[in-house]
């Protein structure tokens, strides 16, 4: 077996996963009554262990290293914290420790089943790496794991919003505006939508909330989307005229039309349609924060986004391109994305800021009321037997993928610990 991480070696010691009787490197019998307590601070890895080496009972600390000479390399011999070490447990003894401490060879004693599974987790290209190792006994772990990871994912999203809120002096209306506009776009245009929101202050839009055409002119003009209007398009000409007046009045800059990606977009997802819908939202609601915080259940989003866009955009999805069928309405998948990425995280963050636990629970309940997402990140977890029933679970799978599975941090995951035979919960103290 190739060298593991020091964390794996420490977990082997912590949970005493060995093959047969233990001996020190010089052949003395070793009995471990207590492996000690993991040390989260400077000093040896385990404190207050209780051992018997040969005929002598020892109480002291344990240092874990991958190689014996790390004792010298890390200058443990100069550090007073290491004076009470009674055993140096290493993966690779090399005779260069430079001390007289008893040495325990972890690699010679580790349970072969544990070592084999560890090798599999580190080398398989599969994600999650433990998919082939999950058995019936692990099912309760997978169920609690995705739910706990889902709550961690919500916390992570909320913390990002709180950092953004601090940067704008806790102007929550602006935060709701930027979040909403960012996710109004489909995947390839998310950044372009956000850039538009950051260039166009909400305060300017609110001054013109009574005029739908001026709202459209501001949003489309700052976005750089008015340049494509043909000369013979009467409505496009009116929007350009409004934009020139408002641009001069407020000293606004127009973005680059090239920033917008149109290829392979469905007509309902074209940026001009989305901008018209955002203008209709402001025209109707006069802001974003209050309507988003008022959402209690997924069905509320249907009423929230039932906007009446201007007649031109009821009939067109781009300049001069007429749509077929009824005016655009936001699809169920888009509404779900809005709930998952904007409304629930905003409510959770706002609940933290206002110290309203009920608002935080409401946000989690929204995720729990939505069906689980089905995409390339979540499908492998479903195939591996993870019970992904709600968006809380699928968001949990995303969190696991990003923080544990993709970087192969299996030892920080309760399921990784379980399939290896370690009984700990998520921690990194070892």
C-alpha positions in Angstrom: 0.0 0.0 0.0 1.3 3.5 -0.9 1.7 6.1 1.8 -1.7 7.3 3.0 -2.5 10.7 4.4 -1.6 11.4 8.0 -5.3 11.8 8.8 -5.8 8.2 7.7 -3.0 7.0 9.9 -4.4 9.0 12.8 -7.9 7.5 12.3 -6.4 4.0 12.3 -4.9 4.8 15.7 -8.0 6.5 17.0 -10.3 3.6 16.2 -7.7 0.9 16.7 -8.3 -1.0 13.4 -5.6 -3.6 13.6 -4.8 -7.1 12.4 -3.8 -9.3 15.3 -1.7 -8.5 18.5 0.3 -5.3 18.5 4.1 -4.9 19.0 6.5 -2.0 19.0 9.2 -2.0 16.4 11.7 -3.6 18.8 9.3 -6.5 19.4 7.7 -5.5 22.8 4.0 -6.4 23.2 1.8 -3.3 23.0 -1.6 -3.1 24.7 -3.8 0.0 24.1 -6.2 0.6 27.0 -7.1 4.0 25.6 -5.7 5.6 22.4 -6.0 9.1 23.9 -8.0 12.1 22.9 -7.5 13.8 19.5 -5.6 17.1 20.0 -7.0 20.0 18.0 -4.2 22.3 19.1 -0.4 22.5 18.8 1.4 19.4 20.1 1.1 15.6 19.8 -1.8 14.2 17.9 -3.4 12.3 20.8 -3.3 13.3 24.5 -3.5 11.2 27.7 -3.3 7.8 26.2 -3.1 4.7 28.4 -0.8 1.9 27.1 1.3 -1.0 28.3 4.6 -1.6 26.5 6.1 -4.9 27.6 5.6 -5.0 31.4 5.4 -1.2 31.9 2.1 0.8 32.0 2.4 4.2 30.4 0.2 7.3 30.5 1.1 10.0 28.1 0.8 11.4 24.6 1.0 9.8 21.1 2.5 11.4 18.0 1.4 10.2 14.6 3.7 10.7 11.6 3.8 9.2 8.1 7.6 8.8 8.4 9.8 8.3 11.4 12.2 11.1 10.5 9.4 13.7 10.5 10.1 13.9 14.3 13.4 15.6 13.5 12.1 17.4 10.4 9.2 18.9 12.3 11.5 19.8 15.2 9.4 18.0 17.7 12.6 17.3 19.7 12.9 21.1 20.3 9.2 21.6 21.3 8.3 21.3 25.0 4.8 20.1 24.0 6.3 16.8 23.0 8.1 16.0 26.2 5.3 13.8 27.4 5.1 11.6 24.3 5.3 7.9 25.2 4.9 6.4 21.7 5.8 7.5 18.2 3.3 5.8 15.8 4.5 6.0 12.2 3.5 4.6 8.8 7.0 4.2 7.6 9.8 3.5 10.1 13.2 4.5 8.7 15.5 4.6 11.7 16.0 8.4 11.5 13.7 9.6 14.3 16.6 10.7 16.4 14.9 9.7 19.7 14.6 6.7 22.0 10.9 6.6 22.1 9.1 3.2 21.4 8.0 3.1 17.7 4.8 1.6 16.5 4.6 0.6 12.8 1.0 1.4 11.7 1.4 0.0 8.2 2.4 -3.4 9.6 -0.6 -3.7 11.9 -3.5 -2.0 10.1 -6.5 -4.1 9.2 -6.0 -5.2 5.6 -9.7 -4.7 4.8 -9.5 -1.1 6.0 -6.3 -0.5 3.9 -7.9 -2.0 0.8 -11.0 0.1 1.1 -8.9 3.2 1.7 -6.9 2.5 -1.5 -10.2 2.1 -3.4 -11.6 5.4 -2.1 -8.4 7.2 -3.2 -7.9 5.6 -6.6 -11.3 5.0 -8.1 -12.5 7.7 -10.6 -16.0 7.2 -9.5 -17.9 9.9 -7.6 -18.9 9.2 -4.9 -15.9 6.9 -4.4 -17.7 4.8 -1.8 -20.6 3.9 -4.2 -19.5 0.2 -4.5 -18.8 -0.1 -0.8 -22.2 1.0 0.5 -24.1 -1.8 2.1 -27.5 -2.1 3.7 -26.0 -1.2 7.1 -25.0 2.1 5.7 -28.4 3.2 4.5 -29.3 5.1 7.7 -26.0 7.0 7.3 -26.8 8.1 3.8 -30.2 9.3 4.8 -29.0 11.5 7.6 -25.9 12.5 5.7 -27.7 14.2 2.7 -30.1 16.0 5.1 -27.3 17.3 7.2 -25.3 18.2 4.1 -28.3 20.0 2.8 -28.5 22.2 5.9 -24.8 22.9 5.5 -25.3 23.9 1.9 -28.0 26.3 3.0 -25.7 27.8 5.6 -23.0 28.2 3.0 -25.3 30.0 0.6 -26.6 32.2 3.4 -23.1 33.1 4.5 -22.2 34.3 1.0 -25.3 36.5 1.0 -24.4 37.9 4.5 -21.0 38.8 3.2 -22.6 40.6 0.2 -25.0 42.3 2.6 -22.2 43.6 4.7 -20.5 45.0 1.6 -23.6 47.1 0.9 -24.2 48.2 4.5 -27.0 45.6 4.9 -29.2 47.1 2.1 -31.3 44.0 1.9 -33.5 45.4 -0.9 -30.4 45.7 -3.1 -29.2 42.2 -2.1 -32.6 40.8 -3.2 -32.5 42.7 -6.4 -29.0 41.5 -7.4 -29.8 37.9 -6.4 -33.1 37.9 -8.3 -31.6 39.4 -11.5 -28.6 37.1 -11.4 -30.8 34.0 -11.5 -33.3 35.4 -13.9 -31.0 34.4 -16.7 -30.4 30.9 -17.9 -27.0 29.3 -17.3 -24.8 31.0 -19.9 -26.1 34.5 -19.1 -26.0 34.5 -15.3 -22.9 36.6 -15.1 -24.2 39.1 -17.7 -27.5 39.5 -15.7 -25.6 40.1 -12.5 -23.3 42.6 -14.2 -26.4 44.5 -15.3 -27.7 44.7 -11.8 -24.4 46.0 -10.4 -24.2 48.7 -13.0 -27.8 49.8 -12.6 -28.7 51.0 -9.1 -32.1 49.8 -7.9 -32.8 53.3 -6.6 -32.9 54.5 -10.2 -35.3 51.8 -11.3 -37.6 52.5 -8.4 -38.0 56.1 -9.5 -39.5 54.9 -12.7 -41.6 52.0 -11.4 -44.8 53.6 -12.7 -43.5 53.5 -16.3 -43.1 50.0 -17.8 -41.4 51.3 -20.9 -38.8 53.3 -18.9 -38.1 50.3 -16.8 -37.5 48.2 -19.9 -35.3 51.0 -21.4 -33.2 51.1 -18.3 -32.7 47.4 -17.9 -32.1 46.7 -21.6 -30.0 49.8 -22.2 -27.6 49.1 -19.3 -27.5 45.5 -20.4 -26.4 46.5 -23.9 -29.4 44.8 -25.5 -30.9 47.8 -27.3 -28.2 48.1 -29.9 -29.6 45.2 -31.9 -33.0 46.8 -32.5 -33.5 47.2 -36.3 -34.2 50.8 -37.5 -37.7 49.9 -38.7 -38.8 48.4 -35.3 -41.1 51.1 -33.9 -41.1 49.7 -30.3 -37.3 49.3 -30.4 -37.0 52.9 -31.5 -39.1 54.1 -28.6 -37.0 52.1 -26.1 -33.8 53.6 -27.6 -35.2 57.1 -27.3 -36.1 56.6 -23.7 -32.7 55.0 -23.0 -30.8 57.9 -24.5 -32.7 60.4 -22.2 -32.3 58.2 -19.1 -28.7 57.4 -19.8 -27.8 61.1 -20.1 -29.9 62.0 -17.0 -28.2 59.4 -14.7 -24.8 59.1 -16.4 -25.3 55.3 -17.0 -23.1 53.1 -19.1 -24.2 50.5 -21.5 -22.8 47.0 -21.3 -21.4 45.1 -24.3 -23.9 43.2 -26.4 -21.3 40.6 -27.0 -21.5 39.5 -23.4 -24.9 37.9 -24.1 -25.1 34.3 -25.3 -28.1 33.5 -27.5 -27.1 30.2 -29.1 -29.3 27.2 -28.2 -31.6 29.2 -25.9 -35.3 28.6 -26.0 -37.3 31.6 -26.9 -38.7 32.0 -23.3 -35.1 32.2 -22.0 -33.9 35.0 -24.4 -32.4 37.9 -22.4 -34.8 40.5 -23.8 -37.7 38.4 -22.6 -36.2 38.1 -19.1 -35.5 41.8 -19.0 -39.1 42.5 -19.9 -40.3 40.2 -17.2 -38.0 41.9 -14.6 -39.4 45.3 -15.7 -43.0 43.9 -15.2 -42.1 42.6 -11.8 -40.8 46.0 -10.7 -43.8 47.7 -12.3 -46.2 45.4 -10.3 -44.3 44.9 -7.0 -42.1 47.9 -6.7 -39.2 45.9 -5.2 -37.9 42.5 -4.5 -37.3 41.9 -0.8 -40.8 41.9 0.6 -42.3 39.7 -2.1 -39.5 37.2 -1.8 -39.7 37.0 2.0 -43.4 36.5 1.8 -43.1 33.2 -0.1 -44.3 30.4 2.3 -44.7 27.5 -0.1 -43.6 26.7 -3.7 -47.1 27.5 -5.1 -46.6 31.1 -4.0 -43.9 31.6 -6.7 -46.5 31.0 -9.5 -48.5 34.1 -8.3 -45.3 36.1 -7.7 -44.0 35.6 -11.2 -47.4 35.9 -13.1 -46.2 39.1 -14.7 -48.0 41.0 -17.5 -45.2 42.0 -19.9 -45.7 44.8 -22.4 -47.6 43.9 -25.6 -44.5 43.9 -27.7 -42.9 41.2 -25.6 -46.1 39.2 -25.4 -45.7 38.8 -29.2 -41.8 38.7 -29.6 -38.9 37.0 -28.0 -36.2 39.1 -29.8 -36.1 42.1 -32.1 -38.4 41.3 -35.0 -38.8 37.7 -34.1 -42.4 36.8 -33.3 -43.2 34.0 -30.9 -45.6 31.2 -31.5 -48.4 30.6 -29.0 -49.2 32.3 -25.8 -47.1 34.9 -24.0 -44.1 33.6 -22.0 -44.6 32.4 -18.4 -41.9 31.1 -16.2 -41.7 27.3 -16.3 -41.9 25.1 -13.3 -38.2 24.3 -13.5 -37.3 28.0 -13.5 -39.5 28.6 -10.5 -37.9 25.7 -8.7 -34.4 27.2 -9.5 -35.6 30.5 -8.1 -36.8 28.9 -4.9 -33.6 26.9 -4.5 -31.0 29.6 -5.4 -32.6 32.9 -4.5 -35.7 32.8 -2.3 -34.8 30.1 0.3 -31.2 31.2 0.8 -32.3 34.9 1.0 -34.9 34.0 3.7 -32.3 32.0 5.6 -29.7 34.7 5.5 -32.2 37.4 6.4 -33.4 35.2 9.3 -29.8 35.0 10.6 -29.4 38.8 10.3 -32.7 39.5 12.0 -32.3 36.7 14.5 -35.6 35.1 13.3 -35.3 31.4 13.7 -38.8 31.0 12.1 -37.6 32.6 8.9 -34.7 30.2 8.8 -37.0 27.2 9.3 -39.3 28.5 6.6 -36.4 28.6 4.1 -35.5 25.0 4.9 -39.1 24.0 4.6 -39.2 25.5 1.1 -36.3 23.2 0.0 -37.9 20.3 1.7 -41.2 20.9 -0.2 -39.5 20.8 -3.6 -38.7 17.6 -5.5 -35.0 16.7 -5.7 -33.0 18.1 -8.6 -32.0 15.6 -11.3 -28.7 16.5 -13.1 -25.2 15.1 -13.6 -24.1 16.0 -10.1 -27.0 14.4 -8.3 -27.6 11.3 -10.4 -24.5 9.3 -9.2 -25.7 9.7 -5.6 -29.1 8.5 -6.5 -27.6 5.5 -8.3 -25.5 4.8 -5.3 -28.6 4.5 -3.1 -28.7 8.0 -1.5 -32.3 8.8 -0.7 -32.7 12.0 -2.7 -36.4 12.8 -2.2 -36.4 16.6 -1.9 -34.3 19.6 -2.9 -32.8 19.7 0.6 -31.4 16.2 -0.2 -30.2 17.1 -3.7 -28.6 20.3 -2.4 -26.9 18.0 0.2 -25.6 15.8 -2.6 -24.1 18.9 -4.3 -22.5 19.9 -1.0 -21.0 16.5 -0.5 -19.7 16.5 -4.1 -17.9 19.8 -3.7 -16.6 19.5 -0.2 -15.9 15.8 0.3 -16.3 13.6 -2.7 -14.6 15.5 -5.5 -11.5 16.5 -3.3 -11.5 12.9 -1.9 -11.9 14.1 1.7 -13.5 10.8 2.7 -12.4 10.9 6.3 -14.3 14.1 6.9 -17.5 12.4 5.8 -19.5 10.1 8.1 -20.2 7.7 5.3 -16.5 7.5 4.3 -15.7 6.8 8.0 -18.5 4.1 8.1 -17.3 2.2 5.0 -13.8 2.2 6.4 -15.0 0.9 9.8 -14.3 4.1 11.7 -17.1 5.0 14.0 -16.5 8.8 14.2 -18.7 11.6 13.0 -17.5 14.4 10.7 -14.4 16.0 12.1 -10.9 17.1 11.2 -9.2 17.2 14.5 -7.1 14.1 13.9 
